């Protein structure tokens, strides 16, 4: 009887679920720029986000369950008669159905496959989205359709050491049943510790198709001329999150503004923000990063201040403080579910620590990043200085989190002290070193070459550390005004802040007109002919500077010397710290100079970096890894600059950037690139392959729209 009651409680009504969002969206996106990529996002029976995306180039179909375990289910579809060619997979016209049964949440929807009369499905992968990401990064989707199941080495080694039943849990169990009416393929797999489970069910009409399972590959053959259509059902018994809605996220003034705007773009972004928001966390992005990212939450909190409910910063800071390291460092990212198992298993293999076996899914935190440690005090400074937040709420926050916050503030002061005592460049806050000696890129440009091999980042040392030190002074003043104990050593921190005001001098690059032309011409000469011809034509049209070009270097090398890569990072400096008019103009200039001299690319947006002034070795770095290279535009950087410009009277700059970005057709993406495809125009914007469809810091565009539609200041 008790079991029946529990099952009834866990069973929810079945309901139709139209997509909350889809990409590309008619009227908002350029489908050609997505190059066959399509995605739909749903809410499951508990309101958790589910994204399904189809990679048209590879035939990969992936389902992300953005829940407490960051789960995914994926498979690949090939044309059986096409020599391993990807089949043309598409969402059918029908919607999805969601429900909950016996502790399982499930979602069901139809797929259709155009092309030949026979298709093959394989590469079944059930587990963590992080494993799916690695499957894609390793380009294993190009393997033959009957290739062995992708298993990461550390999990295979762990299972081999532990024996059964772990070895049996490494790969999914797949079986096919048929009847005169339909056929059903079921794949199921428990987590390696056996505590959670995922299920995939494919079902087709036996009157129109035939199915055969052999060697882990499902072959479906159409009995007529119609495309193959079948239903897909995914299910999980993993833990659900508790979603937030727009009334909990946004303040009244912004909701009124959004309602009056009647903008499909704004509505999509608001819905996207809801899909990322739960009481437990704000996820970094879907589908790739459905986990807590400290930096993403903290930076988003700063940009969203004009439009957020004033309770949201408490939530963001609380999430970061709950994950704080003993020394006060902020967690960059959490490892959940299958990824936690993977990391705990690897640690066990390395150390033999048997206590890890008690809970293989225990969340693990990543403290390698540097910038987030200094962003937390900035958010806290804004919060405690906000006169609209009652002191009673601030005191309640301090009662819960005050000890952890003070630990972070002490860590920040400790990190800043060496430079203040001896203000040489090599005493700035540097990145940690990887085992091979490479300076690990510990700020937002976290690709291997994001900082061009530099050890001291401009954004960390000129933007975040000085801002954090100023914020500690603000927090101290606010606490004292409330009658609370101030920040320990606050007077010393104010002295540190004074020294750190001038760190920008270590990064400044100044090049005369002759040097600018020489370096730009050399870079263009290194490019393929189609690219060189295009950029030569841009130079002929826009010209080269006739005066000195000044910009902050992206980073300093291990000896403290500038690596002369121009970047968008000064945008955050402009946003967080008022600048004298002359300095502001100097910092803005590279954003508006056409590439390859500056960062502005007409019809695309702002290149995230320009390496023309650096060495050929740096060019080669960015050519091998495009993620933060001159071939990429990041939506977050566009938003930061526009938010900074919204507080200044520079409408021409705002309009130029917004127009260029809008013409890309990808202004809602996390990041995008461009290709040289021939024809006119030769340069064509394209979606970046690992771009998230819904990204937390990209959605700060909501605050930008709100600010830009408010009365502009006068100077």
C-alpha positions in Angstrom: 0.0 0.0 0.0 2.8 2.4 0.9 4.6 1.6 -2.3 1.5 2.4 -4.3 1.1 5.7 -2.6 4.7 6.6 -3.2 4.4 5.7 -6.9 1.3 7.8 -7.2 3.0 10.8 -5.7 5.9 10.4 -8.2 3.6 10.1 -11.1 2.5 13.3 -12.8 0.0 13.9 -15.6 1.1 13.4 -19.2 0.9 16.6 -21.2 1.8 18.1 -24.5 4.9 20.3 -24.4 5.5 22.7 -27.2 9.1 23.9 -27.5 10.0 26.9 -25.2 12.7 27.9 -27.7 14.0 26.7 -31.0 17.2 27.5 -33.0 17.3 28.9 -35.6 14.1 30.8 -34.9 12.2 32.1 -38.0 12.4 35.8 -38.3 15.3 36.1 -35.8 18.1 33.9 -37.1 19.7 33.3 -40.4 19.2 29.5 -41.0 22.2 29.5 -43.5 24.5 30.6 -40.7 23.6 27.6 -38.6 24.7 25.2 -41.3 22.2 22.5 -40.7 22.2 22.8 -36.9 18.8 22.8 -35.3 17.7 22.7 -31.6 14.6 22.7 -29.5 14.3 23.4 -25.8 11.5 22.0 -23.6 10.4 21.8 -20.0 9.9 18.4 -18.5 7.2 17.3 -16.1 9.2 19.0 -13.2 9.9 22.1 -15.1 13.5 21.2 -15.7 15.1 22.2 -19.0 15.6 19.6 -21.8 17.5 20.5 -25.0 17.5 18.4 -28.1 19.9 19.3 -30.9 20.7 17.9 -34.3 24.1 18.4 -35.9 23.2 18.3 -39.6 26.9 17.8 -40.7 27.3 14.7 -38.7 23.8 13.3 -38.0 24.4 13.5 -34.3 21.2 13.8 -32.1 21.9 14.8 -28.5 19.5 15.2 -25.6 20.6 17.3 -22.6 18.7 17.0 -19.4 19.7 20.1 -17.5 18.9 18.7 -14.1 20.9 18.1 -10.9 23.1 15.5 -12.7 23.8 17.3 -16.1 22.7 14.2 -18.0 22.7 13.5 -21.7 21.6 10.8 -24.2 23.0 10.8 -27.8 23.1 8.8 -31.0 24.3 9.2 -34.6 22.2 8.6 -37.7 23.8 7.6 -41.0 22.5 6.9 -44.4 23.0 3.2 -44.9 23.6 3.5 -48.6 25.8 6.6 -48.3 29.2 5.2 -47.3 28.9 6.4 -43.7 27.4 9.8 -44.8 25.3 11.6 -42.2 21.6 11.2 -42.8 19.3 14.3 -43.0 17.6 14.2 -39.6 14.9 16.7 -38.7 12.3 17.3 -36.0 8.9 16.1 -37.2 6.0 18.5 -37.2 4.6 17.1 -34.0 5.5 18.4 -30.6 6.7 16.6 -27.5 4.9 14.9 -24.7 6.2 14.9 -21.1 5.3 13.0 -18.0 6.6 11.4 -14.8 6.0 7.7 -14.0 7.2 5.8 -11.0 10.1 8.2 -10.2 11.1 8.6 -13.8 10.7 11.8 -15.8 10.4 11.3 -19.5 10.0 13.2 -22.8 8.7 11.8 -26.1 8.9 13.3 -29.6 9.0 12.3 -33.3 12.0 12.4 -35.6 12.1 12.1 -39.4 15.0 11.1 -41.7 15.1 12.2 -45.3 17.2 10.5 -48.0 17.6 6.9 -48.8 15.2 4.1 -47.8 17.6 2.7 -45.2 19.3 4.4 -42.2 21.7 3.2 -39.5 21.8 4.4 -35.9 24.7 3.9 -33.6 27.2 5.6 -31.2 24.7 5.3 -28.4 26.0 7.3 -25.5 24.1 7.6 -22.2 25.6 9.5 -19.2 27.1 12.9 -18.5 26.9 15.8 -20.9 30.6 16.3 -20.2 31.3 12.8 -21.7 29.2 13.8 -24.7 31.3 17.0 -25.0 34.5 14.9 -25.0 33.0 12.6 -27.6 32.5 15.6 -29.8 35.9 17.3 -29.0 37.7 14.0 -29.9 35.8 14.0 -33.2 34.7 10.4 -32.4 31.4 11.2 -34.2 33.4 10.6 -37.4 34.1 7.0 -36.4 32.4 4.2 -38.2 28.8 3.7 -37.1 29.6 0.3 -35.5 32.6 1.6 -33.6 32.9 0.5 -29.9 31.0 2.6 -27.4 33.0 5.7 -26.4 34.3 5.2 -22.8 36.8 7.6 -21.2 40.0 5.9 -20.1 39.8 6.7 -16.4 36.3 5.1 -16.1 37.3 2.0 -18.0 40.4 1.6 -15.8 38.4 2.1 -12.6 35.8 -0.4 -13.7 38.4 -3.0 -14.6 40.0 -2.6 -11.2 36.7 -2.9 -9.3 35.3 -5.7 -11.5 31.7 -6.6 -11.9 29.1 -5.0 -11.8 31.2 -1.9 -12.7 32.4 -3.3 -16.0 28.8 -4.1 -17.0 27.8 -0.5 -16.4 30.3 1.0 -18.8 28.2 0.6 -21.9 24.4 0.7 -22.5 22.3 -2.4 -22.7 20.5 -2.4 -26.1 17.7 -4.7 -27.2 15.0 -4.8 -30.0 11.5 -6.2 -29.8 9.1 -6.4 -32.7 5.4 -7.1 -33.2 3.1 -7.0 -36.2 2.2 -3.4 -35.2 5.5 -1.8 -34.1 9.1 -2.4 -33.3 10.8 -1.0 -30.2 14.5 -0.5 -29.4 15.4 0.1 -25.8 18.8 1.3 -24.5 19.4 1.7 -20.8 22.4 2.4 -18.7 23.0 3.0 -15.0 25.6 5.4 -13.7 28.9 3.7 -12.9 27.9 3.6 -9.2 24.4 2.3 -10.0 22.6 5.1 -8.2 20.9 6.7 -11.3 19.7 5.5 -14.6 19.0 6.7 -18.1 16.7 5.2 -20.8 16.3 5.7 -24.5 13.4 4.2 -26.4 13.0 4.3 -30.2 9.7 3.1 -31.6 8.5 2.8 -35.2 5.5 1.5 -37.2 6.1 -2.0 -38.4 3.6 -1.4 -41.2 5.8 1.2 -42.8 9.3 0.3 -41.5 11.4 -2.7 -40.6 14.1 -2.6 -37.9 17.1 -4.8 -37.3 19.7 -4.7 -34.5 23.2 -6.1 -35.0 26.5 -5.2 -33.5 25.0 -2.3 -31.5 23.7 -0.7 -34.7 20.0 -0.3 -35.4 19.1 -0.4 -39.1 15.7 1.0 -40.1 14.4 0.3 -43.6 11.4 2.1 -45.1 8.8 -0.1 -46.8 7.6 2.7 -49.1 8.7 6.0 -50.6 8.1 8.0 -47.5 10.9 9.3 -45.2 11.6 7.1 -42.1 9.8 8.4 -39.1 10.1 7.1 -35.5 9.4 8.3 -32.0 12.2 9.0 -29.5 11.6 8.7 -25.7 14.2 9.7 -23.1 13.8 9.0 -19.4 15.8 9.6 -16.2 15.4 8.9 -12.5 18.0 11.6 -11.7 17.4 14.4 -9.2 15.4 17.4 -10.5 16.1 21.1 -9.9 13.6 23.7 -8.8 13.2 26.3 -11.5 12.7 30.1 -11.1 10.3 32.1 -13.2 10.6 35.6 -14.6 8.8 37.3 -11.7 11.4 35.9 -9.3 14.3 36.8 -11.6 13.5 40.3 -13.0 12.4 43.5 -11.3 9.1 45.2 -11.9 10.5 48.1 -14.0 12.2 45.7 -16.4 9.1 43.5 -16.7 7.0 46.5 -17.6 9.6 47.6 -20.2 9.7 44.1 -21.7 5.9 43.9 -21.9 5.7 47.2 -23.6 8.5 46.4 -26.1 6.6 43.4 -27.5 9.9 42.2 -28.9 10.3 38.6 -30.0 14.0 38.8 -29.4 13.5 40.0 -25.8 10.9 37.4 -25.1 13.3 34.7 -26.4 16.0 35.9 -24.1 13.8 36.1 -21.1 12.6 32.6 -21.7 16.3 31.6 -22.1 17.1 33.1 -18.8 14.3 31.2 -17.1 15.6 27.9 -18.7 19.0 28.5 -17.0 17.6 29.5 -13.6 16.8 27.3 -10.6 16.9 27.7 -6.8 20.0 25.6 -6.7 22.0 27.5 -9.4 22.2 29.5 -12.5 23.5 27.3 -15.2 26.2 28.6 -17.5 24.6 27.6 -20.7 22.7 25.1 -22.8 23.5 22.6 -24.1 27.2 22.6 -23.3 27.5 24.0 -19.7 24.5 23.0 -17.7 26.3 23.4 -14.5 27.3 26.1 -12.0 30.2 28.4 -13.3 31.3 30.9 -10.7 32.6 33.5 -13.2 29.5 33.3 -15.4 27.2 33.9 -12.4 29.3 36.7 -10.9 29.9 38.6 -14.1 26.2 38.2 -15.1 25.2 39.6 -11.7 27.1 42.8 -12.4 25.7 43.3 -15.8 22.1 42.4 -14.8 21.9 44.8 -11.9 19.6 47.3 -13.8 17.0 44.6 -14.5 17.3 41.9 -11.8 15.3 41.6 -8.7 17.5 42.7 -5.8 17.3 39.3 -4.2 19.2 37.7 -7.1 22.7 38.9 -6.0 22.1 37.2 -2.7 21.4 34.0 -4.5 24.5 34.3 -6.7 26.8 35.2 -3.9 25.4 32.5 -1.7 26.0 29.9 -4.5 29.6 31.0 -4.8 30.2 31.2 -1.0 28.8 27.7 -0.5 31.5 26.3 -2.8 34.4 28.4 -1.4 37.7 26.7 -0.9 39.2 26.8 2.6 41.6 29.5 1.6 38.9 31.7 0.1 39.1 30.8 -3.6 35.9 30.7 -5.7 34.9 27.5 -7.5 35.0 27.9 -11.2 32.9 24.9 -12.1 31.2 21.9 -10.4 31.5 18.3 -11.6 28.2 16.5 -11.2 26.8 13.0 -11.7 28.8 11.1 -14.3 31.5 13.7 -14.4 31.9 13.6 -10.6 32.2 9.8 -10.8 34.8 10.2 -13.5 36.9 12.6 -11.5 36.5 10.7 -8.2 37.4 7.5 -9.9 40.5 9.1 -11.4 41.5 10.4 -8.0 41.0 7.0 -6.5 43.2 5.4 -9.1 45.9 8.0 -8.5 45.9 8.0 -4.7 44.1 4.8 -3.6 41.9 6.9 -1.2 39.1 4.4 -0.5 37.0 7.1 1.2 36.1 8.3 -2.4 34.2 5.0 -2.9 31.6 6.0 -0.3 30.0 8.5 -2.7 31.4 8.5 -6.2 28.9 11.2 -7.2 30.1 13.6 -4.6 30.3 17.0 -6.3 33.8 18.1 -7.1 34.8 21.8 -7.4 37.4 23.3 -9.8 39.5 26.1 -8.3 42.0 26.6 -11.1 40.6 29.9 -12.3 41.8 33.2 -11.0 39.4 36.0 -12.1 36.4 34.7 -10.2 38.2 35.1 -6.9 38.3 38.8 -7.5 34.8 39.1 -9.0 33.0 38.0 -5.9 34.1 41.1 -3.8 32.9 43.3 -6.6 29.4 41.8 -6.6 29.4 42.0 -2.8 30.5 45.6 -2.9 27.6 46.5 -5.2 25.2 44.6 -3.0 26.1 46.2 0.3 26.2 49.7 -1.3 22.7 49.2 -2.6 20.5 51.4 -0.5 17.3 49.7 -1.8 18.2 46.5 0.0 17.0 46.7 3.6 19.7 46.4 6.3 17.7 43.6 7.8 18.3 41.5 4.7 21.9 42.4 4.6 22.3 41.3 8.2 20.5 38.1 7.5 22.9 37.5 4.6 25.9 38.2 6.8 24.6 35.8 9.5 24.6 33.0 6.9 27.5 33.9 4.7 29.6 36.5 6.6 32.4 34.1 7.6 32.9 32.8 4.1 32.8 36.3 2.6 35.4 37.5 5.0 37.6 34.5 4.0 37.4 35.5 0.4 38.2 39.1 1.1 41.2 38.1 3.1 42.4 35.9 0.2 42.0 38.8 -2.2 44.1 41.1 0.0 46.7 38.4 0.4 47.0 37.9 -3.4 47.3 41.7 -4.0 50.0 42.3 -1.3 53.2 41.2 -3.2 52.7 43.8 -6.0 51.8 46.5 -3.5 55.0 45.9 -1.6 57.1 45.8 -4.8 55.2 47.1 -7.8 57.1 45.3 -10.6 55.2 43.5 -13.3 56.3 40.0 -12.2 54.7 40.6 -8.8 51.2 40.9 -10.4 48.7 38.1 -10.0 49.8 35.4 -12.3 48.1 32.3 -13.7 48.9 28.9 -12.1 51.2 26.6 -14.2 50.1 23.4 -15.8 52.3 20.3 -15.3 54.1 21.1 -18.6 55.0 24.6 -17.4 52.4 26.4 -19.5 50.7 29.2 -17.8 47.1 27.9 -17.4 44.7 30.5 -18.8 42.8 31.2 -15.5 40.4 33.9 -16.7 37.5 33.9 -19.1 39.7 33.3 -22.2 40.2 29.8 -21.0 41.2 28.0 -24.1 44.8 26.8 -24.1 46.1 29.8 -26.1 43.5 32.3 -25.0 46.1 34.6 -23.5 48.7 34.0 -26.2 50.7 32.0 -23.7 50.8 34.9 -21.3 51.2 34.5 -17.5 49.7 37.8 -16.3 46.3 38.8 -17.8 45.2 42.3 -18.4 41.7 41.6 -17.3 42.8 40.1 -14.0 45.4 42.7 -13.1 44.0 45.9 -14.5 40.2 45.2 -14.2 39.4 42.7 -11.5 42.1 43.0 -8.8 41.8 46.8 -8.5 38.0 46.6 -8.6 38.0 43.9 -5.9 40.3 46.1 -3.6 38.0 49.1 -4.1 35.0 46.9 -3.3 36.5 45.8 0.0 36.7 49.4 1.0 33.0 49.8 0.0 32.0 46.7 2.0 33.9 47.9 5.0 32.2 51.3 5.0 28.8 49.7 4.5 29.2 47.3 7.3 30.4 50.0 9.7 27.4 52.2 8.7 25.2 49.3 9.7 26.8 48.9 13.1 28.5 45.6 12.0 32.2 44.8 12.4 34.2 46.1 9.5 36.5 44.2 7.2 39.7 43.1 9.0 42.7 45.1 7.7 40.5 47.5 5.7 42.9 50.4 6.0 45.7 48.3 4.6 43.5 47.2 1.7 42.8 50.8 0.9 46.6 51.3 0.6 46.8 48.3 -1.6 44.1 49.7 -3.8 46.0 53.0 -4.3 49.1 51.1 -5.6 47.0 48.8 -7.9 45.3 51.9 -9.6 48.3 52.1 -11.9 48.8 48.5 -13.1 47.6 49.5 -16.6 51.0 51.0 -17.3 52.6 47.5 -17.5 50.3 46.5 -20.4 50.2 49.6 -22.7 51.4 49.2 -26.2 52.2 52.2 -28.4 53.0 51.8 -32.1 53.8 54.5 -34.7 52.1 54.5 -38.1 55.1 52.9 -39.9 55.2 50.1 -37.3 51.5 49.5 -37.5 51.6 49.2 -41.3 54.6 46.9 -41.2 53.1 44.5 -38.7 49.6 44.5 -40.3 51.1 43.8 -43.8 53.2 41.0 -42.4 50.2 39.3 -40.8 48.2 39.6 -44.0 51.0 38.1 -46.1 50.8 35.0 -43.9 47.1 34.4 -44.7 45.6 32.3 -47.5 45.0 34.2 -50.7 41.3 34.5 -50.3 41.6 36.1 -46.9 44.5 38.3 -47.8 42.7 39.7 -50.8 39.7 40.5 -48.7 41.6 42.2 -45.9 43.7 44.1 -48.4 40.5 45.5 -49.9 39.4 46.6 -46.4 42.7 48.4 -45.9 42.4 50.1 -49.2 38.9 51.3 -48.3 39.5 52.3 -44.7 43.2 53.2 -44.6 45.8 52.9 -41.9 46.3 55.1 -38.9 48.4 58.2 -39.4 49.1 58.7 -35.7 50.3 56.5 -32.8 48.1 53.5 -32.1 47.8 52.7 -28.4 46.1 49.7 -26.8 46.5 47.5 -23.7 48.2 44.1 -24.3 46.1 41.0 -23.7 48.7 39.7 -21.3 52.3 39.8 -20.2 54.8 37.0 -20.7 56.6 35.2 -17.8 59.2 38.0 -17.7 56.5 40.7 -17.4 56.8 41.9 -21.0 53.6 42.8 -23.0 52.4 40.3 -25.6 51.0 42.8 -28.1 47.6 41.2 -28.9 44.7 43.7 -29.0 41.6 42.5 -27.3 38.0 43.4 -26.2 38.9 43.1 -22.5 39.2 46.9 -22.0 35.4 46.9 -22.3 35.0 45.6 -18.8 37.5 48.3 -17.6 35.3 50.9 -19.2 32.2 49.4 -17.6 33.5 49.1 -14.0 35.7 52.2 -13.6 35.0 55.7 -14.9 37.9 56.9 -17.1 39.1 60.4 -18.0 37.7 61.4 -21.4 41.1 61.1 -23.1 41.8 57.6 -21.7 38.2 56.5 -22.6 38.7 57.7 -26.2 42.0 55.8 -26.4 40.5 52.6 -25.1 37.5 52.8 -27.4 39.5 53.4 -30.5 40.6 49.8 -31.2 36.9 48.6 -30.9 35.9 50.9 -33.8 39.0 50.7 -36.0 38.3 48.2 -38.9 40.1 44.9 -38.7 42.9 44.0 -39.5 44.0 47.3 -37.8 41.5 47.2 -35.0 38.7 44.8 -33.9 35.7 45.9 -35.9 34.5 43.6 -38.7 31.6 45.0 -40.7 28.7 42.6 -40.9 30.2 40.3 -38.2 30.9 42.3 -35.0 34.0 42.7 -32.8 36.8 40.2 -33.2 37.6 39.0 -29.7 41.4 39.6 -30.4 43.7 40.9 -33.0 47.1 39.3 -33.1 48.5 41.3 -36.1 50.9 43.1 -33.8 52.3 40.0 -32.2 54.9 37.5 -33.4 54.3 34.8 -36.0 54.5 32.3 -33.1 51.4 33.9 -31.6 49.7 33.9 -35.0 50.3 30.1 -35.2 48.8 29.6 -31.7 45.5 31.3 -32.6 45.4 29.5 -36.0 45.5 26.2 -34.2 42.9 27.1 -31.6 40.3 29.6 -32.9 38.2 29.8 -29.7 39.4 33.2 -28.6 41.1 34.2 -31.8 40.6 37.0 -34.4 38.2 34.6 -36.2 35.6 34.7 -33.4 33.1 37.2 -31.9 31.8 36.7 -28.4 28.3 37.9 -27.5 29.4 38.6 -23.9 32.1 41.0 -25.1 29.6 42.8 -27.3 27.2 43.2 -24.3 30.0 44.4 -22.0 31.0 47.2 -24.4 27.4 48.2 -25.2 26.6 48.3 -21.4 29.6 50.6 -20.9 28.6 52.8 -23.8 25.1 53.0 -22.5 26.4 55.1 -19.6 28.2 57.5 -22.0 27.0 59.8 -24.8 28.5 57.9 -27.7 25.5 57.0 -29.9 27.6 56.6 -33.1 29.7 53.9 -31.5 26.7 52.1 -30.2 24.9 52.1 -33.5 28.0 50.9 -35.4 28.5 47.9 -33.1 24.9 47.0 -33.0 24.4 47.2 -36.7 27.5 45.1 -37.5 26.4 42.4 -35.0 22.8 42.4 -36.2 24.0 41.8 -39.8 25.8 38.7 -38.7 22.4 37.0 -38.1 24.0 35.3 -35.1 23.7 38.1 -32.5 21.9 35.8 -30.1 24.6 33.1 -30.1 27.2 32.6 -27.4 30.0 33.1 -30.0 30.2 33.1 -33.8 32.9 33.1 -36.5 33.2 33.8 -40.2 34.4 32.0 -43.3 35.7 32.9 -46.7 33.3 31.0 -49.0 33.9 32.9 -52.3 31.3 35.0 -54.1 30.1 38.4 -53.0 30.5 39.2 -50.2 33.5 36.8 -49.7 33.2 36.9 -45.9 30.3 35.0 -44.4 29.3 34.8 -40.7 28.8 31.2 -39.4 27.8 29.6 -36.1 30.8 28.5 -34.0 30.7 24.8 -33.6 30.7 24.6 -29.8 28.6 27.7 -29.2 25.8 27.3 -26.6 22.3 28.1 -27.8 21.4 29.7 -24.4 24.3 31.2 -22.6 24.0 33.0 -19.2 26.3 35.9 -19.9 25.1 36.4 -23.5 21.6 37.0 -22.1 22.9 40.1 -20.4 21.8 41.6 -23.6 18.5 42.1 -21.8 20.2 44.7 -19.5 21.8 46.3 -22.5 18.5 46.7 -24.3 17.0 48.2 -21.2 19.9 50.6 -20.7 20.0 51.7 -24.3 16.3 52.5 -24.3 16.6 54.6 -21.2 17.5 58.3 -21.5 21.2 58.7 -22.4 23.4 60.9 -20.2 25.1 64.1 -21.4 28.7 64.8 -21.1 
